[in-house]
């Protein structure tokens, strides 16, 4: 069995054991995770671990999330195809690639320009042509393309940033981890007829959201902060 076959087997096991077995069984979602080669979105030294049930470091203090969490957050958007999605925190761009297989257009914002440049190259090389990457302050959202059918935030804020909530279209959904260094809650925000509703999903652990509406380094590290 050559390397590509080995990774294909590992990917199929990941989809079956880590995602479908935990109740996420939408056919399109499972197909997207089957199609996107996660091992190409992690450092070469970590590729043997790419399909394990855990987050992995990607450098510059950032991580690629656990496969189940990526799947859960994607599932909560309830994508039917054709939507315009905003992702805050491009990182490895694995989540961006998954979204590209399920939505019409994806805008993804990364504050670390080196990571943003790497993501642009990786997405282009792998043929994910409906994703645009920008190096900006993601806590402000991306007004030039707003409003969005869905917004997915892959870093923790003290509260769901108001600019992101304001950039949701009617019927739109925002998924974001909310909390501090010591723990966060994954929240689902929905906008219906101008009204915003929030639902807590599960406890999670993410790196901090930086920027105008995110955490400062000093505040994130102070003991006693509460969400």
C-alpha positions in Angstrom: 0.0 0.0 0.0 1.5 3.3 -1.0 1.4 6.5 1.0 -1.7 7.9 -0.7 -3.6 4.7 -0.1 -2.5 4.7 3.6 -3.8 8.2 4.1 -7.1 7.3 2.3 -7.7 4.5 4.7 -6.8 6.7 7.7 -9.2 9.4 6.4 -12.1 6.9 6.0 -11.5 5.6 9.5 -11.6 9.2 10.8 -14.9 9.9 9.1 -16.4 6.7 10.3 -15.1 6.6 13.9 -14.7 10.3 14.8 -17.6 11.9 13.0 -20.3 9.6 11.8 -20.2 7.5 15.0 -20.7 10.6 17.1 -24.0 11.4 15.3 -22.9 13.7 12.5 -24.2 11.8 9.5 -25.2 14.3 6.8 -24.1 12.8 3.5 -22.6 16.0 2.2 -20.7 16.7 5.4 -19.2 13.2 5.4 -18.4 13.4 1.7 -16.5 16.7 2.3 -14.4 15.2 5.0 -13.7 12.2 2.9 -12.6 14.4 0.0 -10.3 16.9 1.8 -6.9 15.4 2.5 -6.2 16.6 6.1 -2.6 15.4 6.1 -1.8 18.1 3.5 -3.0 20.8 5.9 -0.5 20.0 8.7 3.3 20.4 8.9 5.0 17.5 7.2 6.5 16.3 10.5 2.9 15.9 11.8 1.4 14.1 8.8 1.4 10.7 10.5 -0.9 12.1 13.2 -3.2 14.1 10.8 -6.2 11.8 11.2 -6.0 11.3 15.0 -8.8 12.5 17.2 -7.0 15.6 18.5 -5.9 19.1 17.6 -2.4 19.5 16.2 0.1 22.4 16.3 0.7 24.1 12.9 3.3 26.7 14.1 3.1 30.3 15.2 1.1 29.4 18.3 -1.8 28.1 16.2 -3.5 24.8 15.9 -5.6 22.7 13.5 -8.8 21.7 15.4 -9.8 18.2 16.3 -11.7 16.6 13.3 -14.9 16.2 15.2 -15.0 19.8 16.3 -14.4 21.0 12.7 -17.3 18.7 11.7 -19.6 19.8 14.5 -19.0 23.5 13.8 -19.6 22.9 10.0 -22.7 20.9 10.7 -24.2 23.7 12.9 -24.1 26.1 9.9 -26.7 23.8 8.1 -25.3 24.5 4.7 -27.4 23.5 1.7 -25.1 24.8 -1.0 -24.6 28.2 -2.6 -24.2 30.1 0.7 -21.7 32.9 1.3 -19.7 32.1 4.4 -17.2 34.0 6.5 -14.5 32.2 8.5 -12.5 34.0 11.2 -9.1 32.4 11.9 -7.9 30.7 8.7 -5.0 28.9 10.4 -4.1 25.8 8.3 -7.1 26.5 6.0 -8.4 22.9 6.6 -11.8 24.3 7.8 -11.8 26.7 4.8 -11.4 23.7 2.4 -14.2 21.8 4.1 -16.5 24.8 3.8 -15.6 25.3 0.2 -17.0 21.8 -0.6 -20.4 22.7 1.1 -20.9 26.4 0.4 -20.9 28.7 -2.7 -18.3 31.2 -1.6 -16.0 31.3 1.4 -14.2 34.4 2.8 -11.6 33.6 5.4 -9.7 36.1 7.6 -6.3 35.4 9.2 -4.4 38.0 11.4 -1.0 36.3 10.9 0.0 37.3 7.4 2.5 34.4 7.1 -0.3 31.9 7.7 -2.6 33.8 5.3 0.0 33.6 2.6 0.6 29.9 3.2 -3.2 29.3 3.1 -3.5 31.1 -0.2 -0.8 29.0 -1.8 -2.2 25.7 -0.3 -5.8 26.4 -1.4 -4.6 27.4 -4.9 -2.4 24.3 -5.3 -5.2 22.0 -4.1 -7.8 23.6 -6.4 -10.1 25.2 -3.8 -11.0 28.1 -6.0 -14.1 29.5 -4.2 -12.1 30.6 -1.1 -10.6 34.1 -0.7 -8.0 34.7 2.1 -7.3 38.0 3.7 -4.8 39.1 6.3 -6.9 41.4 8.5 -8.4 41.8 12.0 -11.0 39.1 11.8 -12.8 40.3 14.9 -14.2 43.1 12.8 -15.6 40.7 10.2 -15.4 41.5 6.5 -17.9 44.3 5.6 -17.0 44.3 1.9 -18.7 41.0 1.4 -21.4 41.2 4.1 -24.0 40.1 4.9 -23.2 36.4 5.3 -25.4 33.3 5.5 -23.0 31.8 8.1 -20.0 33.0 10.1 -17.6 30.5 11.7 -15.1 31.7 14.3 -12.2 29.4 15.1 -10.7 31.4 18.1 -12.2 32.2 21.4 -13.6 35.7 22.3 -15.0 37.0 25.6 -18.3 37.4 23.9 -19.6 37.0 20.3 -18.1 40.1 18.5 -20.9 42.5 17.7 -19.6 43.3 14.2 -19.9 39.7 13.3 -23.4 39.4 14.6 -24.3 42.6 12.6 -22.9 41.0 9.4 -25.3 38.0 9.6 -28.1 38.0 7.0 -31.6 37.1 8.1 -31.7 33.4 8.8 -27.9 33.5 9.2 -26.0 31.5 11.8 -22.8 32.3 13.7 -20.7 29.6 15.5 -18.1 30.8 17.9 -16.3 29.6 21.1 -16.9 32.1 23.9 -14.9 32.2 27.1 -11.3 32.6 28.4 -8.0 30.8 28.9 -9.6 28.4 31.3 -12.4 27.2 29.2 -15.0 28.2 26.6 -18.5 27.3 25.4 -19.2 26.8 21.7 -22.2 29.0 21.0 -24.7 29.0 18.1 -26.2 32.4 17.3 -29.1 32.7 14.8 -30.7 35.8 13.4 -34.4 35.6 12.6 -36.4 38.7 11.6 -33.9 41.0 13.3 -33.9 38.9 16.5 -30.8 37.2 17.7 -30.9 33.9 19.6 -28.0 32.2 21.4 -27.7 28.5 22.2 -24.8 26.8 24.1 -23.6 23.7 22.4 -20.6 22.0 24.2 -17.5 23.1 26.2 -14.4 23.6 24.0 -10.9 24.8 24.1 -9.5 27.2 21.4 -6.7 29.7 21.0 -7.7 33.3 21.7 -9.3 35.6 19.2 -7.0 38.7 18.8 -8.0 42.1 17.5 -10.2 45.0 18.3 -13.1 42.8 19.5 -10.9 39.9 20.8 -8.6 39.3 23.7 -5.4 41.2 24.4 -2.4 39.1 25.4 -2.4 40.7 28.9 -6.2 40.1 29.5 -6.1 36.6 28.2 -3.4 35.6 30.6 -4.9 37.3 33.8 -6.4 34.8 36.3 -10.0 35.2 37.1 -11.3 36.4 33.8 -14.8 35.2 33.1 -16.6 34.8 29.8 
